[in-house]
Each structure stands twice: as structure tokens, then as C-alpha cells.
Amino acid sequence: MNDVECPYCGAGQEICHDDGQGYEESELNQQECSECEKTFTFYTSISFDYRVYKADCLNGGEHQWEPVRCFPKLYHDWVRCTDCGEESKGEPIPFEEAIKG
């Protein structure tokens, strides 16, 4: 998939982000076309994409708890709601016990 088309020859180009180039929205950037070898300039515009999900627990429903898995296990009964992200950790496990597994 190409990021832009060369304004001279129309060839598809991928913007080179070596050393972080091309991410700053306020800077005018330069790049050479890999087809016609002419240099063009570009500005970067960053946009956001959002995905939405139901969270019944925030609207009077029940939380959908699932265990949080990590090593070492730091808390007894550590769970997280898959809908809203709320966590319940229970009692901490002493570090020496936690690293034993």
C-alpha cells in the first residue's frame, strides 16, 4: 500500500520515516521519488480512528470479570472487566511467595 503519489509522475510512494522524519505535522518534509527521481515535498496530517463497544456494566449491567494473568502473580483474585477495564486485585501476595509461582 502506498502513502502518496508522486506529484510529478504519479507513481505510488511510501513515505520514508527513517530517523523519525515525516511525523511532525508542522514541518515541510522532502522525499525523492523512487521512479522519476524528482524531489517532492509533503506535510503530514495525523488522524485518529475510534472503535466503540458496548459497556453494559456502566449502564446498570454486570461486570464481565476475567483473571489478569501475569508473572509473578502479584495479587490474589486479580480480575479485570472486559467491558470497562475496571480492576479488582484482592490481597497482595508477598513478593517471595509470588516469585515461587
C-alpha positions in Angstrom: 0.0 0.0 0.0 1.3 3.4 -0.9 1.1 6.5 1.3 1.1 9.1 -1.6 1.5 9.6 -5.3 4.5 11.4 -6.7 3.2 14.8 -7.9 5.5 14.6 -11.0 5.0 11.1 -12.4 2.1 9.7 -10.3 4.0 6.7 -9.0 2.9 5.4 -5.7 5.4 6.2 -2.9 5.8 5.1 0.7 6.9 7.9 2.9 10.3 7.2 4.5 10.2 7.7 8.2 13.9 7.0 8.8 15.1 8.8 12.0 11.5 9.9 12.7 11.2 12.0 9.6 7.7 12.8 8.3 5.8 12.6 11.6 5.8 16.2 12.7 2.7 17.9 11.5 4.1 21.5 11.3 7.2 20.6 9.2 7.6 20.6 5.5 9.3 17.4 4.5 11.2 16.3 1.3 11.5 13.0 -0.4 12.8 11.8 -3.7 10.5 9.7 -5.9 11.8 6.2 -6.4 10.6 6.2 -10.0 11.4 9.6 -11.6 14.0 10.6 -9.0 12.5 14.1 -8.6 12.2 15.6 -5.2 8.8 16.5 -3.8 7.6 18.0 -0.5 4.8 17.0 1.8 3.2 17.8 5.1 1.9 15.2 7.5 -1.6 15.1 8.8 -2.4 12.8 11.7 -5.9 11.5 12.2 -7.4 9.2 14.7 -9.7 6.2 14.3 -12.0 5.1 17.1 -13.8 1.8 17.7 -16.7 1.7 20.1 -18.0 -1.1 22.2 -20.9 -1.7 24.5 -20.2 -1.4 28.2 -23.3 -2.8 29.8 -21.7 -2.6 33.3 -21.6 1.2 33.0 -25.3 1.2 32.4 -26.6 -0.9 35.2 -25.4 -4.3 34.0 -22.9 -6.8 35.5 -19.2 -6.6 35.0 -17.7 -9.3 32.9 -14.7 -10.3 35.0 -11.7 -12.3 33.7 -8.5 -13.2 35.5 -5.5 -11.0 35.0 -2.5 -13.2 34.2 1.0 -12.0 34.9 4.2 -13.4 36.3 4.9 -13.1 39.1 1.3 -13.2 40.3 1.1 -10.1 42.5 -2.4 -10.3 43.8 -4.9 -13.0 44.9 -8.0 -12.9 42.7 -6.8 -10.2 40.4 -9.6 -9.7 37.8 -10.4 -7.1 35.1 -13.8 -6.3 33.5 -13.6 -7.0 29.7 -16.2 -4.2 29.1 -14.9 -1.2 31.1 -11.4 -2.2 32.2 -12.2 -1.8 36.0 -9.9 -4.0 38.1 -10.2 -5.7 41.4 -6.9 -7.0 42.8 -7.7 -8.7 46.1 -5.0 -9.1 48.7 -1.3 -8.6 47.6 0.9 -11.7 47.5 4.2 -11.4 49.4 7.0 -11.0 46.8 8.9 -14.0 48.0 5.8 -16.2 47.5 4.9 -14.6 44.2 8.2 -15.4 42.5 8.0 -19.1 43.6 4.9 -19.4 41.3 
